[in-house]
Structures are given as structure tokens and as C-alpha cells.
Amino acid sequence: MRNLIKGRKFHREKAQREAMFKTMATSLILKEKIKTGEAKAKELAGYVEKKITHAKKGDLASTRYLARFFCAKAVVKLMKEIGPKYKDRTGGYTSITKLGPRKTDGAKMAIIELVK
């Protein structure tokens, strides 16, 4: 049993999970709103919020740290727009809105977006 173990595995190996979160987080940063499965949205929220907290610092070390995870376009948007936007906010940069089930397979869907 996986009692008290943090995080969901999504039937993927570690490298595949990391790649999935990187691409989803990049899409969320660039588009500021994406539609995905409810479980993925909940896991993605914590991942993105940690990266936004790094972007709030605005120093060179934070830029280099974020460059390990995101493309140059996403890093620039994080450092120039999103980081300063949430400078006075202590957390809770994302919002998850639950939707109905997907018609094809009945999966629970949700919209995750950056808070205005």
C-alpha cells in the first residue's frame, strides 16, 4: 500500500512524470489557463506555485534555476510578468475549477488558471 506517500504516479515512470509536468506547467505559464484532468491539475498546482515563488525573487540564480525547467519564453514571462504580479501575495497563485466528466471516458475534468 502507498499510505502517506506524497504525490500521484499517474502510471508513469519518474522521467515521464517530470516531462509531463514540465510541459503542462509551460502551457499554464504561457496561456495562463489550461483544461486537464482533476488529479493532474491538483498535482500541477503545487509544482507551478513553487516555480512562481522562485520567480518572485527576481535574481540571476532564480532565472538560472527556472531555465532548467522551462523554455526561454516561459522563463521571461515568469520573471518579467508573473513574478512581479504576485510580489505581495504569499501563496495561492493558482485556482482550480472543477468541470463535469469528460464524455469519452468519464474522467473528472478541471480548469487550472493563474489567479488574477
C-alpha positions as CSV (number, residue, x, y, z in Angstrom):
1,M,0.0,0.0,0.0
2,R,1.1,3.6,-0.7
3,N,-0.1,5.1,2.6
4,L,1.2,8.6,3.4
5,I,3.4,8.8,0.3
6,K,3.2,12.3,-1.3
7,G,2.3,12.7,-4.9
8,R,0.5,10.8,-7.6
9,K,2.3,8.5,-10.0
10,F,-0.2,8.6,-13.0
11,H,1.0,5.1,-14.1
12,R,4.3,6.8,-15.4
13,E,7.9,6.4,-14.6
14,K,9.7,9.3,-12.9
15,A,11.2,10.8,-16.0
16,Q,7.8,10.6,-17.8
17,R,6.1,12.3,-14.9
18,E,8.6,15.1,-14.8
19,A,8.4,15.7,-18.5
20,M,4.6,15.8,-18.3
21,F,4.7,18.4,-15.5
22,K,7.2,20.5,-17.4
23,T,5.1,20.6,-20.5
24,M,1.9,21.2,-18.6
25,A,3.5,24.0,-16.4
26,T,4.9,25.6,-19.5
27,S,1.5,25.7,-21.1
28,L,-0.1,27.1,-17.9
29,I,2.5,29.8,-17.7
30,L,2.3,30.8,-21.4
31,K,-1.5,30.6,-21.7
32,E,-2.4,31.3,-18.0
33,K,-5.3,28.8,-18.2
34,I,-5.5,25.1,-19.3
35,K,-8.1,22.3,-19.1
36,T,-6.9,19.0,-17.8
37,G,-7.8,16.1,-15.6
38,E,-8.7,16.9,-12.0
39,A,-5.9,14.9,-10.4
40,K,-3.3,16.3,-12.8
41,A,-4.5,19.8,-12.1
42,K,-4.1,19.3,-8.3
43,E,-0.6,18.0,-8.7
44,L,0.3,20.7,-11.2
45,A,-0.8,23.5,-8.8
46,G,1.9,22.7,-6.2
47,Y,4.5,22.3,-8.9
48,V,3.8,25.7,-10.5
49,E,3.4,27.5,-7.3
50,K,6.9,26.6,-6.2
51,K,8.3,27.9,-9.5
52,I,6.4,31.2,-9.2
53,T,7.8,31.6,-5.7
54,H,11.3,31.3,-7.2
55,A,10.4,33.8,-9.9
56,K,9.3,36.4,-7.3
57,K,12.9,36.7,-6.1
58,G,13.9,38.1,-9.4
59,D,17.6,37.4,-9.1
60,L,20.0,35.7,-11.5
61,A,20.1,32.5,-9.5
62,S,16.3,32.2,-9.8
63,T,16.4,32.8,-13.6
64,R,19.0,30.0,-14.0
65,Y,17.0,27.7,-11.8
66,L,13.8,28.2,-13.8
67,A,15.8,27.8,-17.1
68,R,16.4,24.2,-16.1
69,F,12.6,23.5,-16.2
70,F,11.1,25.8,-18.9
71,C,11.8,27.2,-22.3
72,A,13.3,30.7,-22.6
73,K,9.9,32.2,-23.5
74,A,8.3,30.8,-20.3
75,V,11.2,32.0,-18.1
76,V,11.0,35.5,-19.5
77,K,7.2,35.6,-18.8
78,L,7.7,34.2,-15.3
79,M,10.5,36.7,-14.4
80,K,9.0,39.9,-16.1
81,E,5.3,39.5,-15.7
82,I,4.2,36.8,-13.3
83,G,6.8,37.2,-10.6
84,P,6.2,41.0,-10.1
85,K,2.5,40.5,-10.4
86,Y,2.5,38.2,-7.3
87,K,5.1,40.1,-5.4
88,D,2.8,41.0,-2.4
89,R,1.0,37.6,-2.4
90,T,2.3,35.0,-0.1
91,G,0.9,32.0,-2.0
92,G,-2.1,30.6,-3.7
93,Y,-1.2,31.6,-7.3
94,T,-3.4,29.1,-9.0
95,S,-7.1,28.3,-9.0
96,I,-8.8,25.0,-9.9
97,T,-12.3,25.0,-11.1
98,K,-13.9,21.5,-11.4
99,L,-15.9,20.6,-14.5
100,G,-18.1,17.7,-15.3
101,P,-16.8,14.4,-16.5
102,R,-15.3,14.0,-20.0
103,K,-17.8,12.4,-22.4
104,T,-15.4,9.9,-23.9
105,D,-14.1,8.1,-20.8
106,G,-15.9,9.8,-17.9
107,A,-12.6,11.3,-16.4
108,K,-13.1,14.1,-14.0
109,M,-12.0,17.4,-15.7
110,A,-10.9,20.7,-14.3
111,I,-9.6,24.1,-15.4
112,I,-6.4,25.4,-13.7
113,E,-5.6,29.0,-14.1
114,L,-3.4,31.7,-12.6
115,V,-5.2,33.9,-10.1
116,K,-5.7,37.5,-11.4
